[in-house]
Amino acid sequence: ALALTETSDEVEKVGVWLPVTDEQLEDVNGLSEYLNTRLTYRLQNRIDSQLLQGNGTTPNLWGAANLANIQTQAKGTDPTPDAIFKAMTKVRGTTAGTGFAEPSAVVLHPNDWQDIRLLRTADGIYIFGSPTEPGPERIWGTPVLVTSAKTENTGLVGDWSGFAALFMRRGIQFKVTDSHASYFIYGVQAIRADIRLAAVYFRDTAFCKVTSI
């Protein structure tokens, strides 16, 4: 049976900032546009990190890896691809109350994906395709997201498309002040970019960690 439980979650402010001198703002052509672009990029990176590893304690978003009822698959003595497939099976559901979702992505740290991508047979043939093949990064037919925002040695399998959502309370906002610390005295301004978001997961068991890879 389908059951809906009423819950609530905090809308969190995610922000980044950097200092810049009055002279830089006055003398460097295009600096304002450059700073807006870089701050937006840094903010996106911070959001990515929060959505994977955030602990849900204000001001942090909930990260999928820290969901209360997330499933876990230990690598043990299995080859890493086998452990990932077992995690995908758990996401799909093998018993009542677990999974019943379809994995939409596998998230791995670059070093962990490197170990998988370079796997070879005893004859030296690359299992995941020749180095000359530029094909998409996939494992067991599922897209692989490779990011340093993911903790090394722990993979994450989940159905983000079906059981996760990111709600935006407002878009990116930029603010400037010289009242931070001694900035007014030395002619320095702090530029901040922030956004208000809520990360929501509709079923914790639609996600599974792969440990010790």
C-alpha positions as CSV (number, residue, x, y, z in Angstrom):
1,A,0.0,0.0,0.0
2,L,1.1,3.6,-0.7
3,A,1.5,5.6,2.5
4,L,2.2,9.3,2.8
5,T,3.6,10.7,6.0
6,E,3.5,14.5,6.7
7,T,7.0,15.8,7.5
8,S,8.8,19.1,7.4
9,D,12.3,20.3,6.6
10,E,14.2,23.5,7.0
11,V,14.9,25.8,4.1
12,E,18.6,26.5,4.4
13,K,20.8,29.4,3.2
14,V,23.8,28.2,1.3
15,G,26.5,30.9,0.7
16,V,30.0,31.7,-0.3
17,W,32.0,34.9,-0.1
18,L,35.4,36.5,-0.9
19,P,37.2,39.8,-0.2
20,V,38.2,42.4,-2.9
21,T,39.8,45.8,-2.5
22,D,38.3,49.1,-3.5
23,E,41.1,49.6,-6.0
24,Q,40.5,46.3,-7.7
25,L,36.8,47.1,-8.2
26,E,37.6,50.6,-9.5
27,D,40.6,49.7,-11.8
28,V,40.1,46.2,-13.2
29,N,37.7,46.2,-16.2
30,G,35.1,43.4,-16.0
31,L,36.0,42.4,-12.5
32,S,32.4,42.6,-11.2
33,E,31.2,40.2,-13.9
34,Y,34.2,37.9,-13.2
35,L,33.4,37.9,-9.5
36,N,29.7,37.2,-10.1
37,T,30.7,34.2,-12.3
38,R,33.3,32.8,-9.9
39,L,31.0,33.2,-6.9
40,T,28.2,31.4,-8.7
41,Y,30.6,28.6,-9.6
42,R,31.7,28.2,-6.0
43,L,28.2,28.3,-4.8
44,Q,27.2,25.5,-7.2
45,N,30.1,23.4,-6.0
46,R,29.1,24.0,-2.4
47,I,25.5,22.9,-3.2
48,D,26.8,19.8,-4.9
49,S,28.8,18.9,-1.8
50,Q,25.9,19.6,0.5
51,L,23.5,17.4,-1.6
52,L,25.9,14.5,-1.2
53,Q,27.4,14.9,2.2
54,G,25.4,17.5,4.1
55,N,24.3,16.3,7.6
56,G,21.0,18.2,7.7
57,T,22.0,20.3,10.7
58,T,21.4,24.0,10.1
59,P,22.8,25.6,8.0
60,N,23.6,22.3,6.1
61,L,21.2,20.7,3.6
62,W,20.4,17.0,3.8
63,G,22.9,15.0,1.8
64,A,21.8,11.7,0.3
65,A,24.7,9.8,2.0
66,N,23.4,10.8,5.5
67,L,19.8,9.9,5.2
68,A,18.5,8.2,8.3
69,N,17.3,5.0,6.6
70,I,19.7,4.8,3.7
71,Q,20.7,1.2,2.8
72,T,24.3,0.0,3.0
73,Q,26.3,-2.5,0.9
74,A,29.8,-3.4,2.1
75,K,32.3,-4.3,-0.6
76,G,33.9,-7.0,1.4
77,T,35.8,-9.4,-0.8
78,D,33.7,-8.5,-3.9
79,P,35.1,-6.7,-6.9
80,T,33.9,-3.1,-6.7
81,P,31.6,-3.5,-9.8
82,D,29.9,-6.5,-8.0
83,A,29.4,-4.5,-4.8
84,I,27.8,-1.6,-6.9
85,F,25.5,-4.1,-8.6
86,K,24.4,-5.5,-5.2
87,A,23.7,-1.9,-4.1
88,M,21.6,-1.4,-7.2
89,T,19.7,-4.5,-6.4
90,K,18.9,-3.2,-2.9
91,V,17.7,0.1,-4.4
92,R,15.4,-1.9,-6.7
93,G,14.0,-3.8,-3.7
94,T,14.3,-7.4,-2.6
95,T,12.0,-7.4,0.4
96,A,9.0,-5.4,1.6
97,G,9.9,-1.9,2.8
98,T,13.1,-1.6,0.9
99,G,14.0,0.2,-2.3
100,F,11.4,-0.4,-5.1
101,A,13.1,2.3,-7.1
102,E,15.3,2.4,-10.2
103,P,18.9,3.7,-9.8
104,S,19.3,6.8,-11.9
105,A,23.0,7.4,-11.0
106,V,26.1,6.1,-9.3
107,V,28.2,8.7,-7.6
108,L,31.9,8.1,-7.1
109,H,35.1,9.9,-6.1
110,P,37.5,10.4,-9.0
111,N,40.1,8.0,-7.4
112,D,37.4,5.3,-7.0
113,W,36.2,5.6,-10.6
114,Q,39.8,5.5,-11.7
115,D,40.3,2.1,-10.0
116,I,37.2,0.8,-11.8
117,R,37.9,2.3,-15.2
118,L,41.4,0.8,-15.2
119,L,40.3,-2.7,-14.4
120,R,41.9,-5.2,-16.8
121,T,41.6,-8.9,-17.6
122,A,44.5,-11.3,-17.1
123,D,45.3,-10.7,-20.7
124,G,45.6,-6.9,-20.2
125,I,42.3,-6.0,-21.9
126,Y,40.5,-3.1,-20.3
127,I,37.2,-4.3,-19.0
128,F,35.4,-1.0,-19.2
129,G,36.5,-0.3,-22.8
130,S,39.6,0.7,-24.7
131,P,41.3,4.0,-23.8
132,T,40.5,5.1,-27.3
133,E,36.7,4.9,-26.6
134,P,35.3,8.3,-25.4
135,G,32.0,6.7,-24.5
136,P,29.9,8.0,-21.5
137,E,30.9,7.0,-18.0
138,R,28.5,4.2,-17.1
139,I,28.4,1.1,-14.9
140,W,25.8,-1.7,-15.3
141,G,24.1,0.6,-17.8
142,T,23.7,3.4,-15.2
143,P,25.4,6.9,-15.5
144,V,28.3,7.5,-13.2
145,L,28.8,10.9,-11.7
146,V,32.4,11.4,-10.9
147,T,33.0,14.3,-8.4
148,S,35.5,15.2,-5.7
149,A,32.5,16.3,-3.6
150,K,31.9,12.6,-2.8
151,T,33.9,11.0,0.0
152,E,36.6,8.7,-1.2
153,N,36.2,4.9,-0.8
154,T,32.4,5.2,-0.4
155,G,30.1,5.1,-3.4
156,L,26.5,6.1,-3.6
157,V,23.7,4.5,-5.7
158,G,20.3,6.1,-5.8
159,D,17.1,7.1,-7.6
160,W,17.4,10.9,-7.6
161,S,15.0,11.3,-10.5
162,G,12.2,9.5,-8.7
163,F,12.8,10.0,-5.0
164,A,14.7,13.3,-4.5
165,A,13.9,17.0,-5.1
166,L,15.6,20.3,-4.6
167,F,13.2,23.2,-3.8
168,M,14.4,26.8,-4.3
169,R,12.9,29.4,-2.0
170,R,14.8,32.1,-3.9
171,G,17.5,32.4,-6.5
172,I,21.1,33.6,-6.0
173,Q,21.5,36.9,-4.2
174,F,24.7,39.1,-4.1
175,K,25.5,41.5,-1.3
176,V,28.5,43.7,-0.7
177,T,29.7,45.2,2.6
178,D,32.9,46.8,4.1
179,S,31.8,46.4,7.7
180,H,33.5,43.0,8.2
181,A,36.3,43.0,10.7
182,S,38.8,45.8,9.7
183,Y,37.7,45.9,6.1
184,F,36.4,49.5,6.3
185,I,39.8,50.8,7.6
186,Y,41.8,49.0,4.8
187,G,39.4,49.6,1.9
188,V,38.3,46.0,1.5
189,Q,34.9,44.8,0.6
190,A,33.3,41.4,1.2
191,I,31.1,40.1,-1.6
192,R,28.7,37.3,-0.7
193,A,26.5,35.1,-2.8
194,D,23.8,32.9,-1.3
195,I,20.7,31.0,-2.2
196,R,17.9,29.4,-0.1
197,L,17.1,25.8,-0.7
198,A,15.5,22.7,0.8
199,A,16.7,19.2,-0.2
200,V,13.9,16.6,0.1
201,Y,14.0,12.8,-0.2
202,F,10.8,10.9,-0.5
203,R,12.2,7.4,0.3
204,D,15.5,6.9,2.1
205,T,15.7,3.3,1.0
206,A,15.8,4.4,-2.7
207,F,19.5,5.2,-1.9
208,C,22.4,2.8,-0.9
209,K,26.0,3.5,0.2
210,V,28.7,1.2,-1.0
211,T,31.4,1.1,1.7
212,S,35.1,0.3,1.7
213,I,35.6,0.4,-2.1
